[in-house]
Amino acid sequence: MATLHDAPPATAGPPRDLPAGADRPGRGLVRKVLAYALLVVVAALVLVPFAWMLSSSLKRDNEVFTIPIEWIPREFRWSNFVEIWDRIPLLTYLGNSAFLSVTITLLQLLTGSFAAYGFSKVRFPGRDALFLAYIGTIAVPWQAYMVPQYIMMQRAELTNTYWSIILLQAFGAFGVFLMRQYYMSIPDELCEAARIDGLSEYGIYRRIMLPLSKPALASLALLTFVNTWNDYMGPFIYLTSNELWTVQLGLRSFIGQYDAEYAMMMTGAALSILPILAVFLFGQRYFIRGIATSGLKG
Amino acid sequence: MTHVITQPAPSSAPPSAGPRSKRAWRPILIGWSFILPNFVGFALFTLIPMLAAFALAFLDWDSYSTPEWVGLKNFQRLLSDENFHVALRNTLFYAAGHIPLTLIVALGLAMALNRKIRGVQFFRTAAFFPYITSLVAVAVVWNMLFNPTAGPINQALEAIGIAHPPRWVASTDWAMPAVIVTSVWRDMGYYMVLYLAGLQTIPNEYYEAARVDGANAWQRFWSVTLPCLRPTTFFVLVMLTIQSFKVLDLIVVMTDGGPGRSTLVLAQLVYREGITEGHFGYSSAIALVLFVIVLTVTVVQFRLNERRSA
């Protein structure tokens, strides 16, 4: 498993955590045991909901709520994971989620990194004011302009199409911000040298910046993919036809329709986070880098 | 974020060509050519709607009527709208719970997980995973955990001797605390990562110096860790504030504002009035109030931060 230990240590000095109380033998061990105990408690608190989800997804409905709780099902009903595909068009939902997530991620990467180059490596009047406008919009609650966006989409007759979701999410300011943060850390001298060698600005972007910014691109890709995959309000507002629904909407509909079918609900929930789990385990170092980058300050 | 805004351009003087010469236009054209593909979408679908939202708040406009300028009428209506008062109170309640709790839990997690012991990576991963888990799954699972009779939480509470535990999502008093607990659980990993990054920028020498001076663990935390984490804490606070005031999706899925109006928040009222009911003008007025609240709190935070670092 890759590590979440990603931020480079500020000083390359001795190991960060000297065993506390190393001067008094014995205390180090006690501390270590205490630390582990604390970690186990924390991990349990974090993981219990997931355990509940998994355990319930393998039960019959009438076995989900029992007193006392059975954390391990009496009989594992793997058939829930087969049945659910017939109950709701889960494959369609998964396909829709995948389509939206991939499309939006690609557009974000492409236009975001391109714009970030303009904002970080090309100097022209008005640039910083424009960037300020980008940054400013990140802080505005989305609900404040949700209604005008909706009216626009309605007038353009794009509601209940993927266009509405894609257009509204593909040009986010966050991607530009994140990529710019990374480009700022690449020395200008590199671009200068390339300019002197006769490379055009587009050439520098394509041949130097893009290859150098692979980690940042990966961060942005993962963050955007996960956000789009997990987005609920967007599809909830814009997609009314069942065949356009994403996994999130599909799950929700399942809850309303079959109120008592808790086991199925948990089966669906477990299935809906599987792709995210895969993406996460595959690229967690980039997630962390992306988040840490968004919190960078001077 | 402050860094980006205030960062002085190291060599911002344009190449010293004649100001009116053709060459002065080149960087402008090139710069814009890079920004344009994103900017067109950004302007059209974010910037313009944002500006439109301001204007909309001063219009009387339902989905079927023609827009009419009514000045402050929408805002006057807010004063006597019971739903608005309830939503405002609930939003403040949520923020008052979510912001400090998430901050404390995230910092605690980061402190606990910022050590070199075997398996720490696993614990970090575990703490972070809720943040990227689908919100609907989170909401449904926690709703079940909070089940008043047979849910694990109340069974645990009864086991430790609490005879009548709260009815959580089924109770008007306890639904919001249940939502807050869920959201803290979901968000703590994200802020933990920010704090971990912050902790790793603190030079170890500071701790050694404090030890030499005889500071105990608690004193080291107060006099070294916390002051060094101030920039991180400020950023976390600003992000948490913005996030708290616009909470919507978790509530829509978990409680849909209920029971009664006990978890109705401002963002949800904006959604209901604007998109469900089609009261565009009135909805935008509520949104504007929400925006002004967030802006005010954020500006106050920036001011306090400046004063303390001065």
Interface residues (C-beta under 8 A of the other chain):
Chain A: M1 A2 T3 L4 H5 D6 A7 P8 P9 A10 T11 G13 P14 P15 R16 D17 L18 A20 K32 A35 Y36 L38 L39 V42 A43 L45 V46 L47 V48 P49 F50 W52 M53 S56 V64 F65 T66 I67 P68 I69 L110 T111 G112 F114 A115 Y117 G118 F119 V122 R123 F124 P125 G126 R127 D128 L130 F131 L132 A133 Y134 I135 T137 I138 A139 V140 P141 W142 Q143 A144 Y145 M146 V147 P148 Q149 Y150 I151 M152 L167 L168 A170 F171 G172 A173 G175 V176 F177 R180 Q181 D188 E201 Y205 V226 W229 N230 Y232 M233 F236 I237 V247 Q248 L251 R252 I255 Y262 M265 M266 A269 A270 S272 I273 I276 L277 F280 Q284 F287 I288 I291 A292 G295 L296 K297 G298
Chain B: M1 T2 H3 V4 I5 Q7 A9 P10 S11 S12 P14 P27 I28 I30 G31 W32 S33 F34 I35 P37 N38 F39 V40 G41 F42 L44 F45 T46 L47 I48 P49 M50 A52 A53 L56 L109 A112 L113 N114 R115 K116 I117 G119 V120 Q121 F122 F123 R124 T125 A126 A127 F128 F129 P130 I132 T133 S134 L135 V136 A137 V138 V140 V141 W142 M144 L145 N147 T149 A150 G151 P152 Q155 W185 Y190 V193 L194 L196 A197 G198 Q200 T201 I202 P203 N204 E205 A217 P231 T232 F235 V236 I242 F245 K246 L248 D249 V252 V253 L266 A267 V270 Y271 G274 I275 F280 S283 S284 A287 L288 L290 F291 V294 L295 T298
